[in-house]
Amino acid sequence: MTTFLNKHKSLTTFDLKVIGLVLMVFDHIHQMFAGAGVPGWFNWLGRPVATIFFFVSVEGFTHTHDKKKYLWRLLIGYWIMGVGDALIQALFSVGNVALMNNIFGDLFVGVSAMYGYEKFKAALKKHDLKSGLSGSVLIGLPLLLSLYLHFSVQGRGFFQLSNILVNFIYPSAAGAENAYFCYLAFFLYLVKDNRKLQYLFIVIAAIWYTGYLSYWQFNDLFTVNIQWMMIFAIIPIALYNSKRGKSMKYFFYIFYPAHIWGLFILASLLGVK
């Protein structure tokens, strides 16, 4: 099997992004048009998407010439997506669909941890306390904010307002689209030079995530609790040849919000319930 995969590693970073985008569109068509009868298997196709993009973020962070700029792009994307989601939902509605999509938050948390780890590791070698502290903040702040949100979620007045502001200003792990599992990107980064260990982390995350969503009762694995299907991300990742391919640097930043908002507006105009 290993020999076969080595001979057929033909997918570039560009190809992985395209595969993720196509599967993502199917998933979001189901999200917006399930009330119109779109079949559940559209949702199945979307399960590997986040894992593919987590893997791509590891490659992107590893090879970018400006890691700080990469992190800022994700944060700005998070802000724009957050404002856009709120505005679109204020103007349109699709049954009980809550427009909470914002993968930029997940990617930011994962890449922030990668960047923090690099800064912390470099600080240890140079005995640089300031860099060490900033690295620790980058890794831990999304978790600390999650802890704050957990205790403030039932508060009133100031606490409710601060909860909203915290979620908008800085991504937390708890508020991410995939919750704490966005840290899978960080673990994939830690073993970025060992593809087999990356597969293992994906499998562990799939099992844990599935159990977490079903409270460790593994039922309805093909109807309700289908998160285990994220393991299929291993297939395109195994065919990855570590080459960049064509550049689509800003296409994802534009296409991701545009297609979600467009599908939501279309479903609203068509009266999907």
VOPAGU-2260 file (C-alpha; in pm, 1 decimal, decimal comma):
REM VOPAGU-2260
SITE   aa  ch    i         X         Y         Z
SITE  MET   A    0       0,0       0,0       0,0
SITE  THR   A    1     282,1     241,6      90,8
SITE  THR   A    2     459,4     171,1    -237,5
SITE  PHE   A    3     136,8     228,9    -430,5
SITE  LEU   A    4      75,3     563,0    -258,1
SITE  ASN   A    5     433,1     676,1    -313,2
SITE  LYS   A    6     396,2     608,0    -684,7
SITE  HIS   A    7      66,4     792,9    -708,7
SITE  LYS   A    8     133,7    1104,6    -502,5
SITE  SER   A    9       4,2    1350,1    -758,9
SITE  LEU   A   10    -194,2    1602,6    -553,3
SITE  THR   A   11     -48,0    1947,6    -488,0
SITE  THR   A   12    -153,4    2197,8    -222,4
SITE  PHE   A   13    -366,4    2362,6    -490,8
SITE  ASP   A   14    -539,6    2030,1    -562,4
SITE  LEU   A   15    -613,0    1971,1    -192,4
SITE  LYS   A   16    -768,6    2316,9    -169,0
SITE  VAL   A   17    -987,4    2251,6    -473,7
SITE  ILE   A   18   -1102,0    1915,1    -333,4
SITE  GLY   A   19   -1183,3    2083,1      -1,9
SITE  LEU   A   20   -1373,6    2364,2    -173,9
SITE  VAL   A   21   -1583,6    2127,4    -387,1
SITE  LEU   A   22   -1676,6    1905,3     -92,5
SITE  MET   A   23   -1747,9    2214,3     114,9
SITE  VAL   A   24   -1998,7    2342,7    -140,4
SITE  PHE   A   25   -2191,1    2013,0    -123,7
SITE  ASP   A   26   -2195,7    2035,7     254,4
SITE  HIS   A   27   -2326,0    2392,2     255,4
SITE  ILE   A   28   -2588,5    2317,8      -9,5
SITE  HIS   A   29   -2721,3    2057,6     234,0
SITE  GLN   A   30   -2702,4    2306,5     521,0
SITE  MET   A   31   -2909,6    2567,5     339,9
SITE  PHE   A   32   -3141,9    2343,9     136,8
SITE  ALA   A   33   -3203,2    2039,8     359,6
SITE  GLY   A   34   -3554,5    2174,3     410,0
SITE  ALA   A   35   -3605,2    2157,3      33,8
SITE  GLY   A   36   -3514,6    1788,5      22,7
SITE  VAL   A   37   -3139,4    1789,2     -46,7
SITE  PRO   A   38   -3021,7    1436,9      50,7
SITE  GLY   A   39   -2814,6    1369,3     361,1
SITE  TRP   A   40   -2517,9    1230,8     168,3
SITE  PHE   A   41   -2435,7    1588,6      64,5
SITE  ASN   A   42   -2354,0    1640,0     432,1
SITE  TRP   A   43   -2139,7    1325,7     436,1
SITE  LEU   A   44   -1918,3    1473,8     164,7
SITE  GLY   A   45   -1842,2    1770,1     385,7
SITE  ARG   A   46   -1706,4    1578,3     683,4
SITE  PRO   A   47   -1342,1    1557,4     561,2
SITE  VAL   A   48   -1328,5    1925,4     464,6
SITE  ALA   A   49   -1212,6    2083,0     792,7
SITE  THR   A   50    -937,4    1821,7     830,6
SITE  ILE   A   51    -815,2    1886,6     476,4
SITE  PHE   A   52    -797,4    2259,5     545,1
SITE  PHE   A   53    -624,7    2199,1     879,5
SITE  PHE   A   54    -360,2    1998,5     694,6
SITE  VAL   A   55    -328,9    2267,9     426,8
SITE  SER   A   56    -286,8    2532,8     699,6
SITE  VAL   A   57      10,6    2335,9     834,2
SITE  GLU   A   58     169,1    2336,6     488,7
SITE  GLY   A   59      85,3    2702,9     439,4
SITE  PHE   A   60     229,4    2808,2     774,6
SITE  THR   A   61     540,8    2595,2     728,1
SITE  HIS   A   62     626,8    2744,3     389,0
SITE  THR   A   63     504,0    3103,2     417,3
SITE  HIS   A   64     767,3    3376,7     420,0
SITE  ASP   A   65     567,7    3592,7     660,8
SITE  LYS   A   66     401,5    3390,6     935,0
SITE  LYS   A   67     270,1    3697,4    1116,4
SITE  LYS   A   68     100,2    3823,8     798,7
SITE  TYR   A   69     -53,2    3479,8     743,1
SITE  LEU   A   70    -201,4    3491,4    1092,5
SITE  TRP   A   71    -335,8    3843,4    1037,5
SITE  ARG   A   72    -508,3    3737,6     713,2
SITE  LEU   A   73    -695,4    3467,6     901,9
SITE  LEU   A   74    -796,1    3708,6    1179,9
SITE  ILE   A   75    -921,0    3969,5     931,6
SITE  GLY   A   76   -1111,2    3695,3     748,1
SITE  TYR   A   77   -1267,3    3597,5    1082,0
SITE  TRP   A   78   -1380,6    3955,3    1148,2
SITE  ILE   A   79   -1526,5    4002,1     799,9
SITE  MET   A   80   -1704,7    3665,9     815,6
SITE  GLY   A   81   -1847,6    3744,1    1159,3
SITE  VAL   A   82   -1988,2    4080,1    1052,0
SITE  GLY   A   83   -2119,2    3935,8     725,7
SITE  ASP   A   84   -2292,6    3643,5     897,6
SITE  ALA   A   85   -2468,5    3883,3    1134,8
SITE  LEU   A   86   -2579,9    4118,8     857,9
SITE  ILE   A   87   -2702,4    3843,2     626,0
SITE  GLN   A   88   -2905,3    3683,4     905,9
SITE  ALA   A   89   -3054,0    4021,0     997,6
SITE  LEU   A   90   -3181,4    4062,3     642,0
SITE  PHE   A   91   -3268,2    3703,5     546,9
SITE  SER   A   92   -3381,5    3382,3     715,8
SITE  VAL   A   93   -3381,9    3013,2     623,2
SITE  GLY   A   94   -3601,8    2810,4     857,9
SITE  ASN   A   95   -3403,8    2722,5    1169,3
SITE  VAL   A   96   -3064,5    2751,1    1000,2
SITE  ALA   A   97   -2820,7    2951,4    1211,0
SITE  LEU   A   98   -2547,8    3109,3    1003,3
SITE  MET   A   99   -2251,4    3035,3    1229,6
SITE  ASN   A  100   -2001,3    2931,0     962,8
SITE  ASN   A  101   -1656,0    3078,8    1016,7
SITE  ILE   A  102   -1370,6    2838,7     942,8
SITE  PHE   A  103   -1131,6    3134,1     968,0
SITE  GLY   A  104   -1166,9    3112,9    1346,6
SITE  ASP   A  105   -1067,6    2745,5    1350,5
SITE  LEU   A  106    -770,9    2809,6    1123,5
SITE  PHE   A  107    -663,9    3111,3    1327,5
SITE  VAL   A  108    -663,3    2913,6    1653,0
SITE  GLY   A  109    -459,9    2632,9    1495,0
SITE  VAL   A  110    -209,5    2861,0    1320,3
SITE  SER   A  111    -182,2    3081,3    1630,8
SITE  ALA   A  112     -78,5    2774,9    1829,0
SITE  MET   A  113     178,6    2684,5    1561,1
SITE  TYR   A  114     322,6    3036,2    1566,3
SITE  GLY   A  115     323,0    3047,1    1945,9
SITE  TYR   A  116     501,6    2711,9    1962,4
SITE  GLU   A  117     773,1    2834,4    1725,5
SITE  LYS   A  118     820,8    3155,2    1925,1
SITE  PHE   A  119     829,2    2966,2    2255,3
SITE  LYS   A  120    1080,1    2712,3    2125,1
SITE  ALA   A  121    1305,9    2988,0    1987,8
SITE  ALA   A  122    1274,7    3179,7    2315,2
SITE  LEU   A  123    1402,0    2881,1    2512,7
SITE  LYS   A  124    1715,7    2867,0    2300,2
SITE  LYS   A  125    1778,5    3241,6    2328,7
SITE  HIS   A  126    1657,4    3271,2    2690,8
SITE  ASP   A  127    1419,1    3543,6    2568,6
SITE  LEU   A  128    1146,2    3583,3    2831,7
SITE  LYS   A  129     939,9    3831,1    2627,2
SITE  SER   A  130     917,4    3604,5    2321,4
SITE  GLY   A  131     846,7    3307,9    2546,8
SITE  LEU   A  132     552,0    3487,7    2706,1
SITE  SER   A  133     410,7    3602,1    2370,9
SITE  GLY   A  134     439,4    3246,9    2240,9
SITE  SER   A  135     254,7    3115,5    2544,2
SITE  VAL   A  136     -22,0    3373,8    2492,5
SITE  LEU   A  137     -64,8    3276,6    2128,0
SITE  ILE   A  138    -106,9    2911,7    2228,3
SITE  GLY   A  139    -318,2    2958,5    2539,1
SITE  LEU   A  140    -534,6    3268,0    2483,5
SITE  PRO   A  141    -805,5    3086,2    2279,6
SITE  LEU   A  142    -833,5    2838,0    2567,4
SITE  LEU   A  143    -845,3    3107,2    2836,1
SITE  LEU   A  144   -1115,6    3291,5    2642,5
SITE  SER   A  145   -1307,4    2964,5    2616,5
SITE  LEU   A  146   -1293,1    2931,4    2993,5
SITE  TYR   A  147   -1423,9    3286,8    3032,7
SITE  LEU   A  148   -1705,7    3225,5    2784,0
SITE  HIS   A  149   -1800,5    2907,3    2968,1
SITE  PHE   A  150   -1853,5    3093,3    3295,3
SITE  SER   A  151   -2008,7    3407,3    3144,3
SITE  VAL   A  152   -2254,6    3241,5    2906,7
SITE  GLN   A  153   -2530,7    3236,9    3169,9
SITE  GLY   A  154   -2459,7    3588,6    3288,3
SITE  ARG   A  155   -2662,8    3895,9    3210,0
SITE  GLY   A  156   -2598,9    4254,2    3108,9
SITE  PHE   A  157   -2224,2    4314,3    3099,7
SITE  PHE   A  158   -2144,7    3944,0    3080,1
SITE  GLN   A  159   -2369,6    3887,1    2780,3
SITE  LEU   A  160   -2223,7    4190,0    2603,7
SITE  SER   A  161   -1865,6    4089,5    2681,8
SITE  ASN   A  162   -1941,6    3737,5    2558,7
SITE  ILE   A  163   -2047,0    3876,9    2221,9
SITE  LEU   A  164   -1747,9    4112,3    2203,0
SITE  VAL   A  165   -1498,8    3840,0    2293,2
SITE  ASN   A  166   -1640,5    3609,8    2027,5
SITE  PHE   A  167   -1618,4    3885,7    1768,7
SITE  ILE   A  168   -1278,2    4033,0    1851,8
SITE  TYR   A  169   -1065,8    3723,4    1910,4
SITE  PRO   A  170   -1142,0    3361,6    1815,4
SITE  SER   A  171   -1174,8    3121,4    2105,7
SITE  ALA   A  172   -1145,3    2745,0    2085,7
SITE  ALA   A  173   -1495,1    2700,0    2231,3
SITE  GLY   A  174   -1644,5    2943,9    1981,6
SITE  ALA   A  175   -1475,6    2789,4    1678,1
SITE  GLU   A  176   -1690,9    2614,4    1419,3
SITE  ASN   A  177   -1533,6    2279,2    1513,9
SITE  ALA   A  178   -1487,6    2375,0    1879,4
SITE  TYR   A  179   -1175,0    2241,7    2049,9
SITE  PHE   A  180   -1106,6    2005,5    1763,2
SITE  CYS   A  181    -959,1    2298,9    1573,5
SITE  TYR   A  182    -642,0    2212,6    1769,1
SITE  LEU   A  183    -608,9    1910,1    1541,8
SITE  ALA   A  184    -427,3    2151,2    1308,0
SITE  PHE   A  185    -170,3    2216,6    1580,5
SITE  PHE   A  186    -114,1    1846,2    1643,6
SITE  LEU   A  187     -73,8    1786,3    1269,7
SITE  TYR   A  188     190,5    2058,4    1275,5
SITE  LEU   A  189     379,6    1898,1    1564,6
SITE  VAL   A  190     426,6    1580,6    1357,8
SITE  LYS   A  191     444,3    1751,5    1017,0
SITE  ASP   A  192     749,3    1548,0     917,8
SITE  ASN   A  193     579,4    1215,0     986,5
SITE  ARG   A  194     279,5    1152,2     764,7
SITE  LYS   A  195     184,5     827,2     940,5
SITE  LEU   A  196     160,2    1004,2    1275,6
SITE  GLN   A  197     -58,4    1268,1    1109,0
SITE  TYR   A  198    -292,8     990,5     993,6
SITE  LEU   A  199    -298,5     854,2    1348,5
SITE  PHE   A  200    -392,7    1193,4    1493,6
SITE  ILE   A  201    -673,9    1225,3    1238,4
SITE  VAL   A  202    -809,4     881,4    1331,4
SITE  ILE   A  203    -788,6     958,7    1704,8
SITE  ALA   A  204    -962,2    1293,6    1651,2
SITE  ALA   A  205   -1236,1    1127,3    1443,5
SITE  ILE   A  206   -1304,6     866,8    1712,5
SITE  TRP   A  207   -1297,4    1122,8    1992,3
SITE  TYR   A  208   -1510,4    1375,8    1804,1
SITE  THR   A  209   -1768,2    1110,4    1718,5
SITE  GLY   A  210   -1783,6     996,8    2079,1
SITE  TYR   A  211   -1797,9    1355,5    2203,1
SITE  LEU   A  212   -2094,1    1438,3    1981,5
SITE  SER   A  213   -2284,0    1125,6    2083,5
SITE  TYR   A  214   -2177,8    1121,9    2451,1
SITE  TRP   A  215   -1984,5     803,3    2384,0
SITE  GLN   A  216   -2287,5     623,2    2248,7
SITE  PHE   A  217   -2183,8     532,0    1895,6
SITE  ASN   A  218   -2525,8     515,1    1739,5
SITE  ASP   A  219   -2672,4     655,6    1419,7
SITE  LEU   A  220   -2325,2     658,8    1260,0
SITE  PHE   A  221   -2471,2     695,2     911,8
SITE  THR   A  222   -2760,3     929,1     988,1
SITE  VAL   A  223   -2702,0    1167,8    1277,6
SITE  ASN   A  224   -2349,8    1122,5    1409,5
SITE  ILE   A  225   -2134,6    1114,7    1096,6
SITE  GLN   A  226   -1829,5    1310,2    1212,4
SITE  TRP   A  227   -1618,4     992,7    1195,3
SITE  MET   A  228   -1622,0    1041,0     817,7
SITE  MET   A  229   -1349,2    1300,3     862,7
SITE  ILE   A  230   -1105,9    1006,8     840,7
SITE  PHE   A  231   -1160,9    1009,1     463,7
SITE  ALA   A  232    -944,8    1321,5     455,9
SITE  ILE   A  233    -655,4    1078,2     484,6
SITE  ILE   A  234    -706,8     969,1     122,5
SITE  PRO   A  235    -622,9    1300,7     -50,6
SITE  ILE   A  236    -358,6    1377,6     213,0
SITE  ALA   A  237    -192,4    1042,1     138,5
SITE  LEU   A  238    -179,2    1139,8    -229,0
SITE  TYR   A  239     -18,9    1476,5    -151,1
SITE  ASN   A  240     320,7    1527,1    -314,2
SITE  SER   A  241     437,1    1821,0     -96,0
SITE  LYS   A  242     432,9    2059,9    -392,1
SITE  ARG   A  243     251,7    2390,5    -397,6
SITE  GLY   A  244     100,1    2375,4    -746,1
SITE  LYS   A  245     -96,4    2672,9    -875,5
SITE  SER   A  246    -139,6    2970,8    -648,7
SITE  MET   A  247    -486,0    3058,1    -515,0
SITE  LYS   A  248    -369,7    3272,0    -225,2
SITE  TYR   A  249    -674,3    3495,1    -190,7
SITE  PHE   A  250    -935,9    3292,2    -376,5
SITE  PHE   A  251   -1037,0    3093,8     -66,6
SITE  TYR   A  252   -1072,0    3412,1     141,2
SITE  ILE   A  253   -1322,3    3542,7    -114,7
SITE  PHE   A  254   -1497,0    3222,7    -222,2
SITE  TYR   A  255   -1563,3    3087,1     127,9
SITE  PRO   A  256   -1784,9    3371,4     256,4
SITE  ALA   A  257   -1928,6    3449,3     -87,8
SITE  HIS   A  258   -2067,6    3100,2    -150,7
SITE  ILE   A  259   -2210,1    3064,9     202,4
SITE  TRP   A  260   -2384,3    3401,5     192,5
SITE  GLY   A  261   -2499,8    3342,5    -164,5
SITE  LEU   A  262   -2652,4    3002,5     -82,7
SITE  PHE   A  263   -2819,0    3141,2     230,5
SITE  ILE   A  264   -2971,5    3435,1      42,3
SITE  LEU   A  265   -3086,7    3208,1    -242,1
SITE  ALA   A  266   -3249,5    2964,0       0,1
SITE  SER   A  267   -3422,0    3253,0     174,8
SITE  LEU   A  268   -3553,1    3400,9    -151,2
SITE  LEU   A  269   -3683,3    3057,8    -255,7
SITE  GLY   A  270   -3865,6    3024,9      76,6
SITE  VAL   A  271   -3679,7    2716,6     200,5
SITE  LYS   A  272   -3801,2    2619,4     546,5
